[in-house]
Amino acid sequence: MAIASSSSNPFAHLISQEIAVIPIFTLESGVEVRDVPVAYKTWGKLNAARDNCLVICHALTGSADVEDWWGPLLGPDKAFDPTRFFIFCANVIGSPYGTISSVTTNPETGLPFGPEMPGSSVKDDVRLHYTILKRLGVRSVAAVIGGSMGGMTCLEYPLNTPSGFVRAIIPLATSARHSAWCISWGEAQRQSIYSDPDYRDGYYFRDEAGNIDLRNQPGRGLAAARMAALLTYRSRDSFESRFGRRSGGGSSSKVPRGGVRIMGGAETTNPAEPSQSDLERSASERAWREHNDGHRSSVSGSAGSTSGKLQSNSSRSSEAKLGAGAERTKIFSAQSYLRYQGDKFTGRFDANCYIHITRKLDTHDLSQPSKFSAGNSLSASLTPVDNGDESAQTESLIHALSLLPPALVIGIESDGLFTTSEQRELAAHIPDAELVVIPSPDGHDGFLIEFEAINGWIDGWLRRKVPEFYTERARMMSPEEYAQGAGDLHDGFNVKKESVFGEAEADVTAW
């Protein structure tokens, strides 16, 4: 199997992983792409029968690094036990973390695909990842597990691989088809990116001289999209309990290295920051400053200012341009948290990739047939249905669900994005399904936070459904042998480090 270099993709360097190259791949749209990189990670060993594989599927902004975002579930005698299973996780099409996407070099042009990257579907991800599994020698999969978008991939796996290849599935916090509610949120987030002047129709990574820098992003738009997404991932009660109407950041005040001014002007570590006397301004200017608090402007100054004192060549925020006198605008903790998360996200994700994947989610509909009949796939056998016939659509969806293998369906009680009614629909029509609802104050993100409960249900269910992998003879290595090469194992279910690709926070005051 050819191995690719990820040297041209700065985001792929965030993960230690394997990157294979598929010479040619045809998308559901009919578009053919060549020299397709596929990023993946594995843990554990295949058994002699090559049937002890667990496939883990990541969410929208996740990666192939399960240890990062579901780490407490990975380890000996946990849900994802690498001493018993060969664990596989691959990056999806459109993600910046190694698999073909907008930041991948187009072999035909020598430039990044950018906004010209062909669209993809969840079905495409399954078919592409299946080619890697076959190359790795996997004959069958014990179970596929995933949450949110990963849950969609999980549901599509048995339908877009040969019949019987997948024995069981565990979809979490997901749906059989993307709802109008989710589609609307995705559109609002894309519009946030489009509205950023730095977006430049998706060619923001290329300057006027033709130089390429994939770190260039429409940062304000992407950050705003992330903030909106975070609100859908959590619940109202979780924000109220965590932030309320408190102001300020999350950490206690400490004197920074280099000193800090605490009297005579705004508290600052910047010697060039204007003092209080420097900031005697008119009422209109103070109102302008308050109105634009949080706005990261690429256009300097205040175009409409009547005083003419606000012109500047700086592209810093309104607070940085004006300083902050005694009447500093009150910043609520919730605002501070969202801004921190938005800025953090722009350093690890690409805007074109975000647009691509949210559009992929919009197309998710389990009842829609695959256009590829090769490989004896059940999806290809489904009958196309007129989009205007809701009754026929429902019947087609029920039929698709009836083709799925045994399933443990998990929902999060407070999830306002993928509501538990959608998990009930899954469990009602999958022939051998169990539905578990986990109480959590954290909304949709509960599937990335409620580690102990999720681990218990997955581990218990797998022990019942595939018991042959839980005998001592089925172990491929001892826990001690695994620990020697595993580095820092998760002890219990406490989060020990900040997740890069998930929602776990080791220190909730770090922002």
N, C-alpha and C positions, 0 to 999 in steps of 0.2 A: 504494500500500500504506500503510495507516494506521500511524503511528508512535506508540508509547506512551511515556508518562513513567514512569520508575522511581522517582519521588520518594518513594513510600510504602514502598519496599523498600530498606533500608540495605545489604543484601548485594549488590544489583545494582550499586551505586556502586563496587564494588571493580574493575569491569572497564569499560573504554571500549569500547562495543559498540552495535549497532543493536538496537532492540526494535520488532518489528512486532506488529500486532494482528490476529488472526483472529476475525471476528465470531461464528462458531459452530463448535464442533468436537464430534464424538461419539466418546467413548472406546469401547474394546473392550467395556467393561462395559455399554454402552448409555446411560450417563449423558451428558447434553449439557451442555457448559460454554460460556459466552459471553464475548465480549471477551477472548479468550485472548492474553496477551502471549507472544511468542517471541523470545528473545534470541539473537543470532548475530553472528559476525564473518566478514569476507571479506578475502582478500589476492589480488592479481593482477587480471587482466582476462579476461572471456570472449572467445573467438575468434569469428570470423564464423559458424562452424558451431554455436557454443554447446555444444560437446561436450568442452571441455578442463577440466571440473570435477573436482576432487579433494574428496571429502567426508571430513572427519576427525571421529571420534566420541570423546567424552571418557568418562572413567571415573566411578566413583561420586561422588566429591567434587570432580570437575573442573569446568571452566567452558568457555565458548566461546573462551577466550583460549589458543589453541594455542601462542603465543609464550611463555607462562608455563611450561607443563608439558612441551612438546616443542620448545622453542625451538631447540636445536641441530640439529634436523632441517629447520628452515624457513629458506630463503634460496636465492639463485641457485646452481644446480648441486648442490643438496642434494635429499634425498628429496621434500620439499615445496617445489618450485621455483615461486615466484610470478611469475617471468618467463616461464614456460611454461604454468602452470596457473592456473585460477580456483579458489582454495582456500576452502572453506566449512566452518564449524563452528558448530553450533547447540547451545544449552543444552537439556537434557532436561526433560520434565515432572517436577515434584516437586522440582527443584533450587532452592535459594534465589537462584541467580545470574541471575534475570531472566525465565525462562519461568514459566508458571503453576505455582503451588506453594502450600504452606501459608502462606507469607508474602505471597501475593498478595491484594489486596482483592477479596472476593466482590462482584460488582456488584449482587447481589440484597439484600445485607445492609449493605454499606458497611463491613464488618469483615473482617479477615484470615480466610481459609479455616480456618487452624489445623488441628485434628484432623478437621475436616469436609471436608477436601480429598478429592475422589473418587480412588480408586486408579487407577493407570495401568500399562501394560505397555510393553515395549520396542517392540512392534508399533505402539503409539500414537505413540511418539517418531518412528518412521520416517514414518508417515503425516503427522504434523504438520510435520515438517521438509521433507517432499516438497512441501507446499503453498508453503513459502517458496522452495524451489528453482525451482518453476514461476513464481512471481511475479518472481523474479530473471531469468527468461528461459532457464534451463538446459534444454537439450533432452535431453542424456544425460550420464552420469557416467563418466569414465574409470576411476576406482577409488574404493572406499570403504575407509577405513583406521581401525582402532580397536583398543584393548587393554582387557582385562578387561571391564567392562560395555560399554565402547565396542566391544569385539570382538563382543559379543552384538548390538549395534545394527548393526554391519557385516554380520553374517550374515543379519539380518532384512531388510536393505535391498533385495536383489534379489527377495525373496519378497513384499514389501509395497509395491512400486512396479510400474508397468507392465513387462511382460516386455521385456527388452532395454534398459531404462533404465540399468542398471548393467552395465558391461562387465567389471569385475574387482573382487575384494575381497582385503584383506589383514588378516585377524583375528590379533591377538596375545594370548597368555596368556589364552585364553578357552575356552568350551565350547559345545556344541550345546544343552545344557540344564543348568540349575543342579543341582549334585550335592547329595546329602543332607549331605555334609560342609560345603558352603558354606551351605546352608539353616540348618544347626545353628549355625554361627558367627553368622549374621545374627540368629537368634533370641536368642542369648546377649547380643548387643550391644543389641538392643531392650529386653531385660529389664533391662539396666544403666540405661537411660534411664527405664523405667517405675518402677524402684525408688527413684529420686530423689524425695523428698517435694515438691520444687519443680516436678515435672512436672505435677501438678494435672490429670490426664486430658487433657493437651495444651493447656490454656488458660493456660499459664504467662505468656503475653505480655500478659494482661489482669489488672489489679489489682481489688480489691474495689469500687473506685469506678468501674470500667469504663474506666479509662485504658489505652491501648494503647502498649506499648513492645516492639517486636520484638527488641530487644537482650536482653531478659530471657530467660534460658535455664535449664533444669535442668542447670547447669554440671557438677556432679559426675557425674551419670549420663552425659551426653554425652561428657565427658572419658574416663570409664571405657570407654565403647563404642569410642572412638577408640583407646585403648591396646590393647584386645583386637584391634581390626582391624589395627593395626600389627604385632602379633605374627604374624598370618596373612600379612601382606604381605612379611615378611622371612623369613630362614631362621635356624635355630639357629646354624649356623656363622658367619653374618654378625654376630650378637649376640656370640658368643664372641670373635671376632677384634676386634671394635670395642670391647667393654666388658670382657669377662672378669669378674673379681670386683673390678675397680677401684672405689674409692669417690670421691665428689665429682662435681662438674659437669664440663663439657667444656672450660672455659676456664681459663687460668692466672690466678693471683691477682693483682689489681691494686688499688691503693688507690683507692677510689671518691671522687668529688667530695663534699665535705662532711666527710670524715674517716671513720675506722673504728676501733672499739674492738678491740684485739687482746690485751689482758691484763685480768685481773680479772673476766672473765666471757666469755660466748659472743661470738665475733666478730660485730659488728653495726654497722650505720650508723644505727640507731635509738636516740636518746638515752634513750627511755623503756623500752628493753629491760632487764629485770631483770639484775642482776649475779650473780656466782656466790654471794655471800653471801645474796642475796635468794632464792636457789633451793634452799636446804637443805630437802629434802623427804624424806618417808618412802619406804621401799622400795616400798610399794604404789603411790605416786604416780609413781615413776620407771618402774615396770612399766606403769602406765596410759599414760604418755607414749610409751613404746616401742611398745606395742601399737597405739596410734592414730596413729603417725607416718604422714603422708600423707593422713589423713582430713580432708576439708574439711567441718566440721560446721556445720549451720545451727542446731543446738541447743547452747547454750553449756554449758561446764563438763562435769563427769563425773557423770552421774546416780547412778552407783553408788559414788562415792568415799566412803570411810569417814571421811576426814579433814575433809571439808567445806571444804577450802581451795581447791577447784578451780572454785567457782562464779564465773561471769563473764557479763557482758552481751555480750561480744564474740562474733562469729561467725567469728573467724579460725581457722586450723588449730591442731591441738594444740600444735605447736611454738611457734607465735606466741603462744598463750595462756600457755604455761608458761615460755617462754624456753627456753634450752638451756644447761645448765650444763656442767661439765667432762665429764659423762657423756653428751654428745650422742649420739643414736642414729646408728649408721653408715648412711649412705645410699649404696647402690651406684650406679655410673654408669648402669647400665641402668635403675634406678628413676628417677633424676633425668631421664634422657632421655625416658622415657615420660610423666612428669608434665609436663615442658615441652611435649611434643607434644600432650598432652591439653588443657592450658590454651590453647595456641596455636589449637587447632581450635575451641574454644568461642567464640572471637572472630570466626570467619569462617563458621560453619555454623549451621544451625537444627535443633533436635532433631526436630521434626515432619517436616521434610524428610528427615532421616536415616532415620526410620522408614519413610516413604513409599518411598524409593528401595530400601532393603533388601527391602521387600516386593515391589517391582517385580522385583528380581533373582530372588526365589523363584519367580515365575511364568514365568520364561524357559524355554521349550521350543520349539525350532524346528519340531517336528513338529505342534504344535497349530495348527489352522487359524484364520485371521483371520475375524472375523464380517462383514467388509466385502468384498463381491464387486465393488464398483465399481472401475474403473480397471484391470481385467484383471490382478489380482494373483494370483501363483502360490500364495500362502499360503491364499487363500480357496478354492482348488481342493483343498486337502488334506482327507483324510477323518478325522473325529474318531475317536479310539481310546479304548476303555475303559481307565481308569487301572489296573485290576487285571490287565490282560493284558500282561505284560512283553514277551513275544515280539512281539506286535502293535505295541507301543510302539517296540521296536527297529526293526522293519521300516518303520514309519512315519517314524522319524527318518532312516533310511538313504535312504528315498525323498525326503524333504525336502532332504537334503544333495545328492542327485543332480541337483537342479534348479538348483544354484548355478553361477555363472560361474567362470572360471579364478580360482584362489586361491593366494596365498602365505600359508601358515600358519606362524606363528612361535611357538615355545614357549621358556620359560626353564627351563634344566635343573634348577635348585634350587627351582622353584615348588612349594610345598606346598599351595597353595589351588586353583589350576587346573593340575593335574598334566599332564605331557607326554603321558600316555596319552589325555587328552581332546583334545589337538591331533592325536594320531595318528588318533583316530577321525574327526576332521574331514577330514584329508588322505586317509584311506583311502576315503572315500565321495564326496568332491567330484570330479567327473570329471577335471578338469585342475588338479590341485593339487600344490604342492611343500611339503614340510615342512622347516623349518629350526629347529634347537634351538641356542640361544645359551647358552654357559656363563657363569654369573654366580653369585657368592656371595650375592647379595642377594634371592633368592627371587622371589616374584611381582613385587615392585617393580622387578625387573630391566628390565621393559618401559618403565619411566620413568627408567631410569638408564643402561642400556647403549646410549647414543646412537650411538656410532660404528658398532658392529656392526649395529644396527637400520637406521641410515641406509644403510649399504652394501648390505644385502640388499634393502631396499625400492627404492632407486634402481636397482640392477642389474636387478631383476625387472621394474620398470616400463619400463625401456629395452628390454627384450626383448618385453614383452607389448603395449605401446602405443608403438612406435618412432616413429610419425608426429609425436609431440609433442616429439621430441628433435632435430629438424633445426633449423638456424639460422633457417630461414624460419618455424618454429613459435613462435619467441620473440615474446611480446606486448610486451615492453619489454626494454631492455638491462639488464644487472646494475647499471650505473652509474645508470641512471634509477630503478631500484627502490631503490637505496641512498640516493638523495637524500631519499626520504620514509619510509625504514624505520627511522630512528633507529639505535640501538645494535644492529648485526648481530652474531650469534654467529660468532666466528672459531674455526674448528675445532669441537671437541666438548666443550671445557671449560665448566663451569658458572660463569657470572660473577656471578649473583645468585641469592638464595634463591627457590625456587619457592613461590608462594602456594597453588596448586591442585594441584601435583604433589609429587614426592618428592626433587627435586634439591636438594642443599644445597651452597651455595657455600663456606660455612665450617662444617665439621662440629663446631667447638668453640663455635658461637654460643650453644648452650643452656647 
